[in-house]
Amino acid sequence: MADPRELEDAVAIVTGSVRGIGRAVALALAEAGAAVVINARHSQAAAKAVASEVEAAGGRALVHMADVSEPGAVNAMVDATVTAFGQLDILVNNVALRIAQPIVQTSYDEWRAVLSSVLDSAFLCTKAAVPHMVKQGGGAIVNIGGVSGQAGVANRSAVATAKAGLSGMTAALAVELAPQGVTVNCVAPGHIAHHDRDEVSAHFKARAIPLGRSGKPEEIAATVRFLCGPGGRYISGDTIHVNGAWHVSIS
C-alpha cells in the first residue's frame, strides 16, 4: 500500500498557488505531508485562504507574496522558505500569463510579458532553488507546461512559445542536474475546468477531447504529487501530457 504521507518532512514552493491548478497542487502536496509555500503576486487574502486549506489538510504553510519574474523577489522567497522550514525539496513552476489573439495584434510588450511570466520565472526560481536541493542530496522540480506548446494552436503563439520553452528547459536541466539527484519534469495540461468556471477555448471546441470531458485541477495535481514522491524518482526529463489524449487525436 502506498504511503499516504509520502512527502512527510518535505518542503515545497508552488508559484502562483492561489487558484486553479496551483491551488490544487499546493493542497495535494500538503495532503502528502509537505510544508508548502503559497505564492501570489497580489492576492494576499486568497493566498492566506489557501494557506488555511493547506494547514487543514495536514501540512504546514507559509504565504510569500512575490513577483517571481523579478530576481530579487525570487531570492527573497527562497531565503524565506529555508529560514522558515530549514530546507527546500520541491519546486513547482506554475505561474503563467496567457493571452489569446493573432500575432499581428500582439504587441512586443505583451509578447515579452508572457515569456517573462513563464520562462523568466522558471529560470529564476530554479536557479535559486537548486543549490538548496543539491546541498541536501536531491529534489524535484516540476514545470507546468501546456498542450499549446506541443500542438499547433491558432492565436496562441506567445503562450505556445513559452510552454514549448519550458519543455526544452526541462530536458536540459534533467540531464544537467541528474548527478545531483534532482529530477526535472514538465506536466502539460489540456482543457481544465476550474471550480468557478469552465471556459472552453476554440481549439478544444474545434477538436473534441477523446475522453469526452474536461480535466480537473486535481488530476494535474495528482500527477505533480507522483513526480515529487518516491514513486517518481526515476522519471526525469519528460513532458507528461494530462489532456485526455487531445494532443494525439487527429479529429
N, C-alpha and C positions, 0 to 999 in steps of 0.2 A: 504493500500500500504506500502510495506517495506521501511524503511528509507534508501535512497541511501548513506547516510553518517553515518551509524550506529556505526562507530568506531571513530567518531569525538572526538578529545582530548585524544584518547588512544595512548600509546607508545609501540612499538613492536621491539623486536630483532629477526631477521631471520638469522640464521647461514648459511654460505655457500650460499649467496644470489646473486651471480654474474651471474648465468646462470641457465638454465633449470627450475626445479621445484622451487628452492629457489628464483630465479628472479621473477617468476610468482606469488609466494606467496607475495613477497615484494610489487609488483605492485597492487595486489588485496587488500591488507591491506591499501595501500595508497589511492586507489580509494574509500575505505570506510571511509577515513578521518584520518587514523592513521599516526603518525610520525613513521618512520621506520629506524632502524639502519641496514645498509648494511655491512655485514661481509664477509671477504675473508681472505685467508692466504697469498697469493702472488699477486693476480691480482688487483693491485690498480687502474689501468686505467679502467678495467672492472667495478670495484666497483663504481668508480666515474660516469661512464656512467649510471649504474642502478640508482644511486642517482639522476641524472638528470631526468631520466624517472619518478622516484617517485615524484619529485617536479612538473613535468609536469602533473602528474595525480592528483595533488592537495594535496599532502602530504608533510610533512617536512622530511628531510633525514639527516642522519649522517653516514659517512663512518668510520668504525673502523676495521683496519687490525689486525687480531689476529689468532693464532693457538688455537682453542678452546678445544684442548686436554691438554692444559697447564694451571694449576690453576691460576698462576699469570696473564696470559693474559686474562683469563675469568673475573677475578675480576676487572681488569682494564677496560675491555669493559663495564661491568655492571655499574661501577662507572662513566665512561664517559657518559653513557646513562642517568643516573639520574642527573648528573651535567648539561647536555645539555637540558633535557626536564622536569626534575623535578619529574619523576615517571617512573614506568615500569609496564605495564599491560599485555603484551603478550610476550610469548617466543615460537619460533618455532625452534625446534632442527632438522635441516635438513642435517647437514654435514654427509657425509658417504664416506669412501673409499671402493671401490668394486674390488674384484678380482674374476676371473672365471677360476678355474683349479682344478684338482683332489687333494685330500687331501695329497696323497703321494708326490706330487710335491710342496706342500705348506710349506714354511719354518716357523719356530716358529716366526721369526721376522715379516713375512707377516701376520700371524695369529693375532699377538698382534697389529699390525698396524691397521687392520680392526676393531678389537674390541675397540681399543682406539679411533679411529675416530668416531665411532658410540656411544658406551656406555660411555666411559670416558667423552666425550664432553657433552653428555646429562646430565650426573650426575653433572658435574662441573657447567654447565650453569644453571641447575635447582636449585642447591644448592645456587648459588649466586643470582638468581632472586627472589626466593620465599620470603625472608624477605621483599623485597620492595613491592611485591604484597600483602602480609599479612598486611603490615603497612597501606595500603590504602583500605583494606577491600575485596580484592579478585583479581582474574586474570585468565588468560587462558594459559595453556601450551599445545602445540601440537607437538608430535613427529612424524617425517616422517619415517614410517617403510617400509615394502616391502612384496610382496607376497611370496618371498622365505623364509621368517620367519614363514609362515603359511602353506606352502605346500612343499612336498619333491621335491627338485630341485637338480639334479646332478651337481657336480663341483662348488657348491656354499656354502660349509659347513661353511666357515668363515662368509660370509655375512648373511647366514640364522641364524647362532647362534647369531650374533649381533642384527639382526632385531627382532628375537624372544625375545631376552632380552629386547628390547625396549617395546614390548607388556607387558611383565611381570612388568617392571618398571612402565609403565603407570597405570596398575591396582592397584599396591601397593600404588603409590602416589595419585591416585584419592581418595582412602579411607583415606589416611593419611591427605591430605590437604583439604578435603571436609569441615571440621568445620571452616576453614579459608576462605571459599568462592573461593578457587582455583580449577578450573576444569582441568583435565588432560586427553587427548585423544591421540590416535595414528591413523594416516591415512596411509593405506598400498596401495601404487600404484601397478599396474601391468605394462604392457609394455606401456611406454610413448614415443611418437615420439617427439623429440625436433625439433626446427625450422631449425636447420642446419644439422640434420641427423635423420635417422630412422633405427637404427641398431637393428635387431630383434634377441633376444637371442634364443639359441637352444630349450629351453623348451617351448617357445611360438610358434616356428615352429612345434614342435612335437605335440602340443595340441593346437588346434585353439582357439582363443578368441571368445566366443559365440556371442558377439555383432558384430563381424566381422570387427573390426577396431582397430587401436591403440588409446590409450588415448592421451590427450593433457595436457601439464603442467597447463594450465588454469583451467582444470577440477579438478586437485588436489588442486589448489589454491582456487577455489570456495568452496570446502569442508572445507578447513582450515579457510577461512573467516567466514563461517557459524558457525563453532565451537567456534570461538573467539567472535562472536557477540551476541546480546541479544537473538536471537532465539536458541542459543546453550547452554544456561546457565544451563539446566537441564540434559545435556549429559556429563557424566564423566566416565572414566574407560574403554571406548570402543576402540577396534581396528576396524576402519571403512575401508572396502575394496572399492577401486575405481579402478576396474580392469576388467570391462565388463563381470563379472560372471566367469572369468577364474578359480578362486580359488575353485569354487564349481562344475566345469564341470568334467566329467569323460571320455570324448572322444574328 
